[in-house]
Amino acid sequence: GARYHLRISINATTTLTVHSGSVMLHPEVGNKQMLILGSGERVQISTGGQITRDFHREEDIWDQE
């Protein structure tokens, strides 16, 4: 299993942040190469197909009381 957050903004930029586990992503724009993201990784895909990949850590929202 995996815990992740997928966000599509008003300008159609897609952001996927993986909190734990791993996620496979197949973009429909750009080079369309399969991406595999692990814990702490984030990818942003613009409508033009530009892919930006980095590491991102934030407080785990599922463990808050």
Wavefront OBJ file of the C-alpha trace (Angstrom):
o trace
v 0.000 0.000 0.000
v 0.930 3.626 -0.374
v -0.195 6.982 0.995
v -0.012 9.843 -1.443
v -1.575 13.191 -2.289
v -2.639 14.075 -5.834
v -3.460 17.698 -6.642
v -4.602 19.191 -9.931
v -4.483 22.984 -9.820
v -6.686 25.412 -11.696
v -4.062 25.771 -14.449
v -4.062 21.948 -14.830
v -0.606 21.437 -13.281
v -0.621 18.038 -11.576
v 1.345 17.448 -8.364
v 1.809 13.997 -6.824
v 3.461 13.712 -3.401
v 4.209 10.255 -1.951
v 4.056 10.118 1.855
v 4.831 6.398 2.213
v 5.220 3.393 -0.045
v 5.706 3.758 -3.775
v 3.549 4.919 -6.680
v 3.859 4.272 -10.420
v 2.749 7.152 -12.640
v 2.328 7.174 -16.401
v 2.068 10.803 -17.625
v -0.065 11.488 -20.697
v 2.008 14.569 -21.673
v 5.716 15.168 -22.261
v 7.971 12.178 -22.823
v 5.266 9.849 -21.395
v 7.883 7.768 -19.602
v 6.713 5.697 -16.611
v 7.742 7.266 -13.287
v 8.181 5.357 -10.035
v 8.100 7.529 -6.910
v 9.041 6.462 -3.386
v 8.429 7.904 0.076
v 9.188 11.608 0.252
v 9.287 12.136 -3.509
v 7.176 14.701 -5.373
v 6.592 15.248 -9.072
v 4.926 18.189 -10.815
v 3.707 17.886 -14.391
v 2.696 21.008 -16.312
v 0.185 21.058 -19.150
v 3.113 21.574 -21.550
v 4.669 18.310 -20.403
v 7.481 19.712 -18.251
v 8.208 17.269 -15.423
v 9.856 18.481 -12.214
v 10.855 15.848 -9.666
v 12.198 16.509 -6.171
v 12.039 15.389 -2.544
v 9.422 16.793 -0.222
v 8.751 16.221 3.469
v 5.829 17.562 5.396
v 3.957 16.588 8.505
v 1.954 13.419 7.941
v -1.690 14.585 7.824
v -3.044 11.097 8.527
v -1.396 10.857 11.943
v -2.763 14.156 13.296
v -5.364 14.081 16.054
l 1 2 3 4 5 6 7 8 9 10 11 12 13 14 15 16 17 18 19 20 21 22 23 24 25 26 27 28 29 30 31 32 33 34 35 36 37 38 39 40 41 42 43 44 45 46 47 48 49 50 51 52 53 54 55 56 57 58 59 60 61 62 63 64 65
